Amino acid sequence: MALPNSNSFSVIVVFPASAQRYLIYEKFEGGAFPPSGWNADGAQWCSCTAYSPTHSVILDADGESFSTSLIPTPGTLEFAGLYNAVGAMVRVNYSTDGNNWIFINKHTASPGSWHGGSVPVDLSTLPAPLYIQMEWDEYNDPGNTVYIDDLRITSSVRANPSSNLVLQSGDYTGDGKTDIAVFRPDNGLWAVRGLGRIYYGQSGDLPVSGDYNGDGITDIAVYRSYTGLWGVKDITRFYYGGANDAPVPADFTGDGNCDAAVFNMASGLWRIRGITITYFGQLDDLPVPGDYDGDGSEDIAIFRPATGLWALRGISRLYYGASNDNPVPGAYQWYPGTRTGPFRDQIALYRPSTGLWAIRDLTRFYFGSGDDDPITGNFDSGGLADPGIFRPATGLWAIRTISRVYYGTDGDYPLAQ
């Protein structure tokens, strides 16, 4: 963590294994059909039969279908379905070009009531990126109808470091405080409380916000994993990384500017644009960059959930935590009068099963529950990391001893620090 007057902070937001994080989470409650980036051929958006809460999609004739936007890392498909007759089916297809569709599976259930379920196919075994199509099955009897709602597609890399969201800073107004903000991955919405809403990015992009030009204000930015595109709004666009890389933006040089960097989830290779390339870590490690020695620049570091290992490159190796813990390093206390400076990140963990926060050599307390996302940030401009949680089910932001507000909805990524 850099010094507070640089407004350059790092955060690792780890989504608990019990939480549901989706590349697509479409309830079809928008103002039009199909959703932005999707395509429809004869399918209709209807209110005659609905699942959650007022609209669904109807398929009732040969060839009627709808298809998603491009999905970078497909994992599992889930949807709610209503079938009006025995034998009514929905056909699920995929395509890598949006035109040539390949059959995956057919799905049906007893007629007359809504059924939600997972299509019994691991989409991560298919080529990526791809599109998914829901189609009225050609073998249906005339008059049979299928209603589709609440469609969700998970990422195939949820349990890997790409679900370990690393942000460099969260001060979108330049006032020295972390702002409450969310990113909606299904449509690229950025919403900052008290500032506004804007769209930047597309379905499947990851937020990589940071101060890329050193002006003390966090810049809106996205990373597109299947192409390696970095897009920093109104500043720059470039390609760095690829489908197996997790973005880890941070100030690795201490100059106040956010540096683009990626961590390869399979090999442990770190690449920091224009600075260095090095191997540090292995498969299933989580990247946890931070200023662990207080010199004002971020250090390469990993947390290994399988063993609780923290490895801080050139600094230390130690064990702290267990396999289901989420790393939440941050500057939780001052270090006055030390050679390493007044701030440095400390090793810390959040345990979703109990809501335990454990900050090494400092404190332990309980705050949060199993489905909450742990967050940290400088929410009161005091310079130190304030622990908090984001509750996706309700949009609750609870910052310990500071504030409770509602902002965001299920499926949003909390943007903090």
C-alpha positions as CSV (number, residue, x, y, z in Angstrom):
1,M,0.0,0.0,0.0
2,A,1.4,3.4,-1.0
3,L,1.3,6.4,1.2
4,P,-2.2,7.9,1.7
5,N,-1.4,11.3,0.1
6,S,-0.9,9.4,-3.2
7,N,-4.5,8.2,-3.1
8,S,-3.1,4.9,-4.4
9,F,-4.4,1.9,-2.5
10,S,-4.7,-1.8,-3.4
11,V,-7.4,-4.2,-2.5
12,I,-8.0,-7.9,-3.0
13,V,-11.7,-8.7,-3.1
14,V,-12.1,-12.4,-2.9
15,F,-15.5,-13.9,-3.7
16,P,-16.2,-16.8,-1.2
17,A,-16.7,-20.2,-2.6
18,S,-20.2,-20.2,-1.3
19,A,-21.2,-17.0,-3.1
20,Q,-22.6,-17.2,-6.7
21,R,-20.7,-15.1,-9.2
22,Y,-21.9,-15.0,-12.7
23,L,-20.6,-13.9,-16.1
24,I,-24.3,-13.7,-17.1
25,Y,-27.2,-13.3,-14.6
26,E,-30.2,-12.3,-16.7
27,K,-33.7,-12.1,-15.2
28,F,-35.2,-10.5,-18.3
29,E,-36.6,-7.6,-16.3
30,G,-35.1,-4.9,-18.5
31,G,-37.0,-2.5,-20.7
32,A,-36.6,-4.4,-23.9
33,F,-35.8,-7.8,-25.4
34,P,-33.3,-9.1,-26.2
35,P,-30.8,-7.7,-23.7
36,S,-27.9,-5.6,-25.0
37,G,-25.5,-7.7,-27.0
38,W,-27.9,-10.7,-27.3
39,N,-29.8,-11.8,-30.4
40,A,-33.3,-13.2,-30.8
41,D,-34.9,-15.1,-33.7
42,G,-38.7,-15.3,-33.1
43,A,-38.4,-15.5,-29.3
44,Q,-40.6,-13.0,-27.4
45,W,-40.3,-11.2,-24.1
46,C,-43.7,-11.8,-22.4
47,S,-45.5,-11.2,-19.2
48,C,-48.1,-13.9,-19.6
49,T,-46.1,-16.4,-17.6
50,A,-43.3,-15.2,-15.3
51,Y,-40.8,-16.5,-12.9
52,S,-38.9,-13.5,-11.3
53,P,-40.9,-11.4,-11.0
54,T,-42.8,-10.2,-14.1
55,H,-41.3,-11.2,-17.4
56,S,-39.9,-14.3,-19.1
57,V,-39.0,-15.4,-22.7
58,I,-41.4,-17.6,-24.7
59,L,-40.3,-20.2,-27.3
60,D,-43.2,-21.9,-29.1
61,A,-42.3,-22.5,-32.7
62,D,-39.7,-24.3,-34.7
63,G,-36.5,-22.3,-35.0
64,E,-37.4,-19.7,-32.3
65,S,-34.3,-19.0,-30.2
66,F,-32.3,-16.4,-28.4
67,S,-28.5,-16.3,-27.8
68,T,-26.3,-14.6,-25.3
69,S,-23.5,-12.1,-25.8
70,L,-19.9,-13.5,-26.0
71,I,-18.9,-15.5,-22.9
72,P,-15.1,-15.5,-22.2
73,T,-14.8,-18.3,-19.7
74,P,-18.0,-20.5,-19.7
75,G,-18.6,-22.8,-16.7
76,T,-22.1,-23.9,-15.8
77,L,-25.4,-23.0,-17.3
78,E,-28.5,-22.7,-15.1
79,F,-32.0,-21.4,-15.9
80,A,-35.6,-21.6,-14.8
81,G,-38.0,-23.3,-17.2
82,L,-41.8,-23.8,-17.5
83,Y,-43.1,-26.4,-19.9
84,N,-46.8,-26.5,-20.8
85,A,-46.9,-30.1,-22.0
86,V,-45.2,-33.4,-21.7
87,G,-42.4,-33.5,-24.3
88,A,-41.9,-29.8,-24.4
89,M,-38.1,-29.2,-24.6
90,V,-35.5,-26.4,-24.9
91,R,-32.5,-27.1,-27.0
92,V,-29.1,-25.7,-25.8
93,N,-26.4,-24.9,-28.4
94,Y,-23.1,-23.2,-28.5
95,S,-21.2,-21.3,-31.2
96,T,-17.8,-19.7,-31.4
97,D,-18.8,-17.3,-34.2
98,G,-22.4,-16.6,-33.3
99,N,-23.6,-18.3,-36.5
100,N,-22.7,-22.0,-36.7
101,W,-24.5,-23.6,-33.8
102,I,-23.5,-26.9,-32.2
103,F,-25.9,-29.0,-30.1
104,I,-25.0,-29.4,-26.4
105,N,-28.1,-30.8,-24.7
106,K,-31.9,-30.8,-24.4
107,H,-33.7,-29.9,-21.2
108,T,-37.2,-30.7,-20.0
109,A,-39.3,-31.2,-16.9
110,S,-42.8,-32.0,-15.7
111,P,-45.2,-29.5,-17.1
112,G,-47.2,-26.9,-15.2
113,S,-44.7,-25.5,-12.7
114,W,-41.3,-23.7,-12.8
115,H,-38.2,-25.8,-12.7
116,G,-34.7,-24.5,-12.2
117,G,-31.7,-26.7,-12.9
118,S,-28.3,-27.1,-14.3
119,V,-27.9,-28.4,-17.8
120,P,-25.7,-31.5,-17.2
121,V,-22.8,-30.3,-19.3
122,D,-19.6,-28.7,-18.1
123,L,-19.4,-25.7,-20.4
124,S,-15.8,-25.2,-19.5
125,T,-14.8,-28.2,-21.6
126,L,-16.1,-26.3,-24.7
127,P,-14.1,-23.8,-26.8
128,A,-13.9,-20.3,-25.3
129,P,-15.0,-17.7,-25.8
130,L,-18.4,-18.8,-27.1
131,Y,-22.1,-17.9,-27.3
132,I,-24.9,-19.9,-25.8
133,Q,-28.3,-20.4,-27.6
134,M,-31.6,-21.5,-26.1
135,E,-33.9,-22.9,-28.9
136,W,-37.4,-24.4,-29.1
137,D,-36.7,-28.0,-29.9
138,E,-37.6,-29.1,-33.4
139,Y,-39.2,-32.4,-32.1
140,N,-41.8,-30.6,-29.9
141,D,-45.4,-31.3,-30.8
142,P,-47.2,-28.3,-32.3
143,G,-48.5,-26.0,-29.7
144,N,-46.0,-27.0,-27.0
145,T,-44.4,-24.0,-25.3
146,V,-41.3,-23.4,-23.2
147,Y,-40.9,-20.3,-21.0
148,I,-37.3,-19.4,-19.9
149,D,-36.2,-17.1,-17.1
150,D,-33.5,-16.4,-14.6
151,L,-30.6,-17.5,-16.9
152,R,-27.2,-17.7,-15.3
153,I,-23.8,-18.7,-16.6
154,T,-20.9,-19.0,-14.2
155,S,-17.2,-18.6,-15.0
156,S,-15.2,-21.7,-15.3
157,V,-12.4,-20.0,-13.3
158,R,-14.4,-18.9,-10.2
159,A,-12.2,-20.9,-7.9
160,N,-9.0,-19.6,-9.5
161,P,-7.3,-16.3,-9.2
162,S,-9.5,-14.5,-11.8
163,S,-12.2,-14.5,-9.1
164,N,-9.6,-12.9,-6.8
165,L,-10.4,-9.4,-7.9
166,V,-7.5,-7.0,-7.5
167,L,-8.1,-3.3,-7.7
168,Q,-5.5,-0.6,-7.3
169,S,-7.6,2.2,-5.9
170,G,-11.2,3.2,-5.2
171,D,-11.2,7.0,-4.9
172,Y,-13.3,8.1,-7.8
173,T,-13.8,11.7,-6.7
174,G,-10.2,12.5,-5.6
175,D,-11.2,13.4,-2.0
176,G,-8.8,10.9,-0.4
177,K,-11.6,8.5,0.6
178,T,-12.7,5.2,-0.8
179,D,-16.1,5.5,-2.5
180,I,-18.9,3.0,-2.4
181,A,-19.1,1.7,-6.0
182,V,-20.1,-1.4,-8.0
183,F,-19.4,-2.9,-11.4
184,R,-22.1,-5.0,-13.1
185,P,-20.4,-7.6,-15.2
186,D,-23.3,-8.5,-17.4
187,N,-23.6,-5.1,-19.0
188,G,-20.6,-3.0,-18.0
189,L,-22.4,-0.7,-15.6
190,W,-20.2,1.4,-13.3
191,A,-22.1,3.0,-10.4
192,V,-20.4,5.3,-7.8
193,R,-22.5,6.4,-4.9
194,G,-22.9,10.2,-5.0
195,L,-21.1,10.6,-8.3
196,G,-23.2,8.8,-11.0
197,R,-23.5,5.9,-13.3
198,I,-21.8,5.1,-16.6
199,Y,-21.3,2.1,-18.9
200,Y,-17.9,1.0,-19.9
201,G,-17.0,-2.5,-20.9
202,Q,-19.1,-5.5,-22.0
203,S,-20.4,-8.7,-20.6
204,G,-17.6,-10.8,-19.0
205,D,-15.1,-7.9,-18.6
206,L,-13.4,-7.6,-15.2
207,P,-13.0,-4.2,-13.5
208,V,-9.3,-3.1,-13.1
209,S,-9.8,0.4,-11.7
210,G,-6.7,2.4,-10.7
211,D,-5.0,5.7,-11.0
212,Y,-3.4,5.2,-14.4
213,N,-2.3,8.8,-14.9
214,G,-1.2,9.8,-11.4
215,D,-3.8,12.6,-10.9
216,G,-5.1,11.2,-7.6
217,I,-8.4,10.1,-9.1
218,T,-9.3,6.4,-9.8
219,D,-9.8,5.7,-13.4
220,I,-12.5,3.4,-14.7
221,A,-10.9,0.5,-16.5
222,V,-11.7,-3.0,-17.7
223,Y,-9.7,-6.2,-18.6
224,R,-11.1,-8.5,-21.3
225,S,-9.6,-11.9,-20.5
226,Y,-10.1,-13.7,-23.8
227,T,-8.2,-11.0,-25.8
228,G,-6.0,-9.5,-23.1
229,L,-7.5,-6.0,-23.7
230,W,-7.0,-3.3,-21.1
231,G,-9.3,-0.4,-21.6
232,V,-8.8,2.7,-19.4
233,K,-11.6,5.2,-20.0
234,D,-10.5,8.4,-21.8
235,I,-6.8,7.4,-21.3
236,T,-5.6,4.4,-23.2
237,R,-6.3,0.9,-24.7
238,F,-3.7,-1.8,-25.1
239,Y,-3.3,-5.6,-25.1
240,Y,-1.5,-7.4,-22.3
241,G,-2.3,-10.9,-21.1
242,G,-4.7,-13.6,-22.2
243,A,-7.4,-16.1,-21.2
244,N,-5.4,-17.8,-18.5
245,D,-4.2,-14.6,-16.9
246,A,-5.7,-12.8,-13.9
247,P,-5.3,-9.0,-13.9
248,V,-3.4,-7.6,-10.9
249,P,-3.2,-3.8,-11.4
250,A,-1.0,-2.1,-8.8
251,D,1.7,0.6,-8.3
252,F,4.7,-1.7,-8.5
253,T,7.2,1.1,-8.9
254,G,6.0,3.6,-6.3
255,D,5.6,6.5,-8.7
256,G,1.9,7.0,-8.0
257,N,0.7,5.4,-11.3
258,C,-1.2,2.2,-11.6
259,D,0.8,-0.5,-13.6
260,A,-0.9,-3.1,-15.7
261,A,0.1,-6.6,-14.7
262,V,-1.2,-10.1,-15.0
263,F,-0.7,-13.4,-13.1
264,N,-0.9,-16.6,-15.0
265,M,-3.2,-18.9,-13.1
266,A,-1.6,-22.1,-14.4
267,S,2.1,-21.3,-14.3
268,G,2.6,-18.7,-11.7
269,L,4.1,-16.3,-14.1
270,W,3.8,-12.5,-13.2
271,R,4.1,-10.0,-16.0
272,I,4.2,-6.3,-15.1
273,R,4.0,-4.2,-18.2
274,G,7.2,-2.4,-18.9
275,I,8.8,-3.5,-15.6
276,T,9.4,-7.2,-15.2
277,I,8.5,-10.8,-15.9
278,T,9.1,-13.4,-13.2
279,Y,7.7,-16.7,-11.9
280,F,6.3,-16.6,-8.4
281,G,3.6,-19.1,-7.4
282,Q,1.8,-22.1,-8.9
283,L,-1.6,-23.4,-9.9
284,D,-4.4,-22.4,-7.6
285,D,-2.4,-19.7,-5.8
286,L,-4.1,-16.4,-5.3
287,P,-2.2,-13.2,-6.2
288,V,-2.2,-10.8,-3.3
289,P,0.1,-7.8,-4.3
290,G,0.6,-5.3,-1.5
291,D,3.2,-3.0,0.1
292,Y,4.3,-5.4,2.7
293,D,7.6,-3.7,3.5
294,G,6.3,-0.1,3.6
295,D,8.6,1.3,0.9
296,G,5.7,2.8,-1.1
297,S,5.6,0.3,-3.9
298,E,3.5,-2.9,-4.3
299,D,5.3,-6.3,-3.8
300,I,4.6,-9.5,-5.7
301,A,2.9,-11.9,-3.4
302,I,0.7,-15.0,-3.3
303,F,-1.6,-16.8,-0.9
304,R,-1.8,-20.6,-1.2
305,P,-5.3,-21.7,0.1
306,A,-4.4,-25.4,0.2
307,T,-1.7,-24.8,2.9
308,G,-2.3,-21.3,4.2
309,L,1.1,-20.2,2.8
310,W,1.8,-16.5,2.3
311,A,4.8,-15.9,0.1
312,L,6.0,-12.3,-0.2
313,R,8.7,-12.0,-2.9
314,G,12.0,-10.9,-1.4
315,I,10.4,-10.3,2.0
316,S,9.0,-13.4,3.8
317,R,7.3,-16.7,3.8
318,L,4.9,-17.8,6.5
319,Y,1.7,-19.8,7.2
320,Y,-1.5,-18.0,8.3
321,G,-5.0,-19.3,7.6
322,A,-6.8,-22.3,6.2
323,S,-8.1,-23.5,2.8
324,N,-11.5,-21.8,3.0
325,D,-10.1,-18.4,4.2
326,N,-10.1,-15.4,1.9
327,P,-7.0,-13.1,2.0
328,V,-7.7,-9.5,2.8
329,P,-4.3,-7.8,3.3
330,G,-4.3,-4.1,4.1
331,A,-2.7,-1.3,6.2
332,Y,-4.7,-1.8,9.3
333,Q,-2.4,0.1,11.7
334,W,0.3,2.8,11.8
335,Y,4.0,2.1,12.1
336,P,5.4,5.5,13.3
337,G,9.1,6.0,13.5
338,T,10.1,2.9,11.5
339,R,12.5,2.7,8.7
340,T,9.9,1.1,6.5
341,G,7.5,4.1,6.7
342,P,4.2,4.7,8.5
343,F,2.2,2.4,6.3
344,R,2.6,-1.2,5.2
345,D,0.2,-3.9,4.4
346,Q,-0.5,-6.7,6.9
347,I,-1.4,-10.3,6.3
348,A,-5.1,-10.7,7.1
349,L,-7.9,-13.2,6.5
350,Y,-11.6,-13.4,6.3
351,R,-13.3,-16.7,7.1
352,P,-16.7,-16.9,5.4
353,S,-18.1,-19.8,7.4
354,T,-18.0,-17.7,10.6
355,G,-17.4,-14.1,9.6
356,L,-14.0,-14.1,11.4
357,W,-11.5,-11.4,10.5
358,A,-8.0,-12.2,11.6
359,I,-5.2,-9.6,11.2
360,R,-1.9,-11.1,12.0
361,D,-0.2,-9.7,15.1
362,L,-3.0,-7.2,15.6
363,T,-6.6,-8.4,16.2
364,R,-9.4,-10.9,15.6
365,F,-13.1,-10.0,15.4
366,Y,-16.3,-11.2,13.8
367,F,-18.1,-9.2,11.1
368,G,-20.1,-10.7,8.3
369,S,-21.6,-14.0,7.3
370,G,-21.2,-16.8,4.8
371,D,-22.6,-15.2,1.7
372,D,-20.9,-11.8,2.2
373,D,-18.0,-10.5,0.1
374,P,-15.2,-9.0,2.4
375,I,-14.0,-5.6,1.3
376,T,-11.5,-3.1,2.7
377,G,-11.1,0.6,2.0
378,N,-10.1,4.0,3.4
379,F,-13.8,5.0,3.9
380,D,-13.3,7.6,6.6
381,S,-10.1,9.3,5.1
382,G,-8.1,8.2,8.1
383,G,-5.4,6.5,5.9
384,L,-5.9,3.0,7.3
385,A,-7.9,0.1,5.9
386,D,-11.4,-0.2,7.2
387,P,-12.9,-3.7,7.2
388,G,-16.3,-4.2,5.7
389,I,-18.6,-6.5,3.8
390,F,-20.9,-6.4,0.7
391,R,-24.0,-8.5,0.9
392,P,-25.0,-9.4,-2.7
393,A,-28.5,-10.6,-1.8
394,T,-29.5,-7.2,-0.5
395,G,-26.9,-4.8,-1.8
396,L,-25.8,-4.0,1.8
397,W,-22.5,-2.3,2.4
398,A,-21.5,-2.5,6.1
399,I,-18.3,-0.7,7.0
400,R,-17.3,-1.7,10.6
401,T,-17.8,1.2,13.1
402,I,-18.4,3.6,10.2
403,S,-21.5,3.1,8.0
404,R,-24.3,0.9,6.6
405,V,-25.8,1.7,3.2
406,Y,-27.5,-0.2,0.4
407,Y,-26.0,0.1,-3.0
408,G,-25.9,-2.5,-5.7
409,T,-27.6,-5.8,-6.3
410,D,-26.9,-9.5,-6.6
411,G,-24.3,-10.1,-9.3
412,D,-22.5,-6.8,-8.9
413,Y,-18.8,-6.6,-8.0
414,P,-18.1,-4.3,-5.1
415,L,-15.4,-1.8,-6.0
416,A,-13.4,-0.7,-2.9
417,Q,-10.0,0.6,-1.8
